[in-house]
């Protein structure tokens, strides 16, 4: 089952890559009678209803030509990868600079702490005896 899912996913990704690299054509059908619009990847033959019976027209009668009831517009869409790549590279570079700046700030804080710890110059002997007990409030008289 896992192999089937991975193959289906691979074919879908292949379709997406081919579609994005080559572009895709769309056909917009507009019915002028009802005002409905539909968008599809293939062209339809007609959006108007077919007449079931034809009227018999005498030979000498004047004929009225019907207007087109459908309008078809074709649009070709292709993704512009250059502008997307430029925007993505700007975002990625600003993110990298932000992370690098924060790392430098953390490193500087660590260096300052170690410098203050190493520069401690109190050479007096350690506290002991009565002074130590009074410092910790444990002197019992």
DRENDO-1510 file (C-alpha; in Angstrom, 1 decimal, always signed):
<recs>
REC; n; res; u; v; w
REC; 1; UNK; +0.0; +0.0; +0.0 .
REC; 2; UNK; +2.8; +2.4; +0.8 .
REC; 3; UNK; +4.4; +1.7; -2.6 .
REC; 4; UNK; +1.2; +2.6; -4.3 .
REC; 5; UNK; +0.8; +5.8; -2.4 .
REC; 6; UNK; +4.4; +6.8; -3.2 .
REC; 7; UNK; +3.9; +6.1; -6.9 .
REC; 8; UNK; +0.7; +8.1; -7.0 .
REC; 9; UNK; +2.4; +11.0; -5.2 .
REC; 10; UNK; +5.4; +10.8; -7.6 .
REC; 11; UNK; +3.1; +11.0; -10.6 .
REC; 12; UNK; +1.2; +13.9; -9.2 .
REC; 13; UNK; +4.5; +15.7; -8.5 .
REC; 14; UNK; +5.6; +15.0; -12.0 .
REC; 15; UNK; +2.4; +16.4; -13.4 .
REC; 16; UNK; +2.8; +19.6; -11.3 .
REC; 17; UNK; +6.4; +20.1; -12.4 .
REC; 18; UNK; +5.6; +19.6; -16.1 .
REC; 19; UNK; +2.5; +21.9; -15.8 .
REC; 20; UNK; +4.5; +24.6; -14.0 .
REC; 21; UNK; +7.4; +24.5; -16.4 .
REC; 22; UNK; +5.4; +24.5; -19.6 .
REC; 23; UNK; +2.4; +26.5; -18.5 .
REC; 24; UNK; -1.2; +25.6; -19.1 .
REC; 25; UNK; -4.0; +26.9; -21.4 .
REC; 26; UNK; -7.4; +27.7; -20.1 .
REC; 27; UNK; -10.6; +28.3; -22.1 .
REC; 28; UNK; -13.2; +30.7; -20.7 .
REC; 29; UNK; -16.7; +30.1; -22.1 .
REC; 30; UNK; -19.2; +33.0; -21.7 .
REC; 31; UNK; -22.8; +32.5; -22.6 .
REC; 32; UNK; -24.2; +35.8; -23.6 .
REC; 33; UNK; -27.8; +34.7; -23.2 .
REC; 34; UNK; -27.6; +33.7; -19.5 .
REC; 35; UNK; -24.4; +35.5; -18.5 .
REC; 36; UNK; -22.8; +32.3; -17.1 .
REC; 37; UNK; -19.1; +31.8; -17.3 .
REC; 38; UNK; -17.2; +28.6; -17.1 .
REC; 39; UNK; -13.4; +27.9; -17.1 .
REC; 40; UNK; -12.0; +24.7; -18.3 .
REC; 41; UNK; -8.8; +23.1; -19.6 .
REC; 42; UNK; -10.4; +21.9; -22.8 .
REC; 43; UNK; -12.7; +23.7; -25.3 .
REC; 44; UNK; -16.4; +22.9; -25.6 .
REC; 45; UNK; -18.2; +22.7; -28.9 .
REC; 46; UNK; -21.0; +25.0; -28.0 .
REC; 47; UNK; -22.6; +26.4; -24.9 .
REC; 48; UNK; -26.0; +27.2; -26.5 .
REC; 49; UNK; -28.8; +24.7; -26.5 .
REC; 50; UNK; -29.4; +22.8; -29.7 .
REC; 51; UNK; -32.7; +23.2; -31.5 .
REC; 52; UNK; -34.6; +20.0; -31.8 .
REC; 53; UNK; -36.6; +20.8; -34.9 .
REC; 54; UNK; -35.8; +23.0; -37.8 .
REC; 55; UNK; -38.5; +25.3; -39.1 .
REC; 56; UNK; -39.3; +25.1; -42.8 .
REC; 57; UNK; -38.5; +28.5; -44.4 .
REC; 58; UNK; -40.1; +29.4; -47.7 .
REC; 59; UNK; -37.6; +30.0; -50.5 .
REC; 60; UNK; -38.4; +33.7; -51.0 .
REC; 61; UNK; -38.7; +34.7; -47.3 .
REC; 62; UNK; -36.3; +37.1; -45.6 .
REC; 63; UNK; -34.0; +35.4; -43.1 .
REC; 64; UNK; -32.7; +36.9; -39.9 .
REC; 65; UNK; -29.2; +35.8; -38.9 .
REC; 66; UNK; -28.9; +35.0; -35.2 .
REC; 67; UNK; -26.1; +36.5; -33.2 .
REC; 68; UNK; -23.5; +34.4; -31.6 .
REC; 69; UNK; -24.7; +33.3; -28.2 .
REC; 70; UNK; -21.3; +32.2; -26.9 .
REC; 71; UNK; -18.0; +33.9; -26.5 .
REC; 72; UNK; -14.8; +31.9; -26.1 .
REC; 73; UNK; -11.5; +33.4; -24.7 .
REC; 74; UNK; -8.3; +31.5; -24.4 .
REC; 75; UNK; -5.8; +32.3; -21.7 .
REC; 76; UNK; -2.3; +30.9; -21.4 .
REC; 77; UNK; -0.9; +30.9; -17.9 .
REC; 78; UNK; +2.8; +30.2; -17.0 .
REC; 79; UNK; +4.4; +30.8; -13.7 .
REC; 80; UNK; +7.3; +33.2; -13.7 .
REC; 81; UNK; +10.0; +31.4; -11.7 .
REC; 82; UNK; +12.6; +34.2; -11.9 .
REC; 83; UNK; +10.6; +36.6; -9.8 .
REC; 84; UNK; +9.7; +33.9; -7.3 .
REC; 85; UNK; +13.3; +32.9; -7.1 .
REC; 86; UNK; +14.4; +36.5; -6.5 .
REC; 87; UNK; +11.8; +37.0; -3.7 .
REC; 88; UNK; +12.7; +33.7; -2.1 .
REC; 89; UNK; +16.4; +34.4; -2.2 .
REC; 90; UNK; +15.8; +37.8; -0.5 .
REC; 91; UNK; +13.7; +36.3; +2.2 .
REC; 92; UNK; +16.2; +33.5; +2.8 .
REC; 93; UNK; +19.2; +35.9; +2.9 .
REC; 94; UNK; +17.4; +38.2; +5.4 .
REC; 95; UNK; +16.6; +35.1; +7.5 .
REC; 96; UNK; +20.2; +34.0; +7.4 .
REC; 97; UNK; +21.5; +37.5; +8.4 .
REC; 98; UNK; +18.9; +37.6; +11.3 .
REC; 99; UNK; +20.1; +34.2; +12.6 .
REC; 100; UNK; +23.7; +35.1; +12.3 .
REC; 101; UNK; +23.1; +38.4; +14.1 .
REC; 102; UNK; +21.4; +36.6; +17.0 .
REC; 103; UNK; +24.2; +34.1; +17.2 .
REC; 104; UNK; +26.8; +36.8; +17.4 .
REC; 105; UNK; +24.8; +38.6; +20.2 .
REC; 106; UNK; +24.6; +35.3; +22.2 .
REC; 107; UNK; +28.4; +34.7; +21.7 .
REC; 108; UNK; +29.2; +38.3; +22.8 .
REC; 109; UNK; +27.1; +37.8; +26.0 .
REC; 110; UNK; +28.9; +34.6; +26.8 .
REC; 111; UNK; +32.3; +36.3; +26.3 .
REC; 112; UNK; +31.4; +39.2; +28.5 .
REC; 113; UNK; +30.3; +36.8; +31.3 .
REC; 114; UNK; +33.6; +34.8; +31.1 .
REC; 115; UNK; +35.7; +38.0; +31.0 .
REC; 116; UNK; +34.0; +39.2; +34.2 .
REC; 117; UNK; +34.5; +35.8; +35.8 .
REC; 118; UNK; +38.2; +35.7; +34.8 .
REC; 119; UNK; +38.9; +39.3; +35.9 .
REC; 120; UNK; +37.9; +38.8; +39.5 .
REC; 121; UNK; +40.9; +40.2; +41.5 .
REC; 122; UNK; +39.9; +39.9; +45.1 .
REC; 123; UNK; +43.0; +38.4; +46.7 .
REC; 124; UNK; +41.7; +38.3; +50.3 .
REC; 125; UNK; +41.6; +35.0; +52.1 .
REC; 126; UNK; +38.3; +33.1; +52.1 .
REC; 127; UNK; +35.7; +33.8; +54.8 .
REC; 128; UNK; +35.9; +31.3; +57.7 .
REC; 129; UNK; +34.9; +30.9; +61.3 .
REC; 130; UNK; +32.8; +33.5; +63.0 .
REC; 131; UNK; +32.5; +35.7; +59.9 .
REC; 132; UNK; +31.2; +32.8; +57.8 .
REC; 133; UNK; +28.6; +31.9; +60.5 .
REC; 134; UNK; +27.3; +35.4; +60.8 .
REC; 135; UNK; +27.2; +35.7; +57.0 .
REC; 136; UNK; +24.8; +32.8; +56.8 .
REC; 137; UNK; +22.9; +33.7; +60.0 .
REC; 138; UNK; +23.7; +30.5; +61.8 .
REC; 139; UNK; +25.8; +31.9; +64.7 .
REC; 140; UNK; +24.3; +30.7; +68.0 .
REC; 141; UNK; +25.5; +32.5; +71.1 .
</recs>
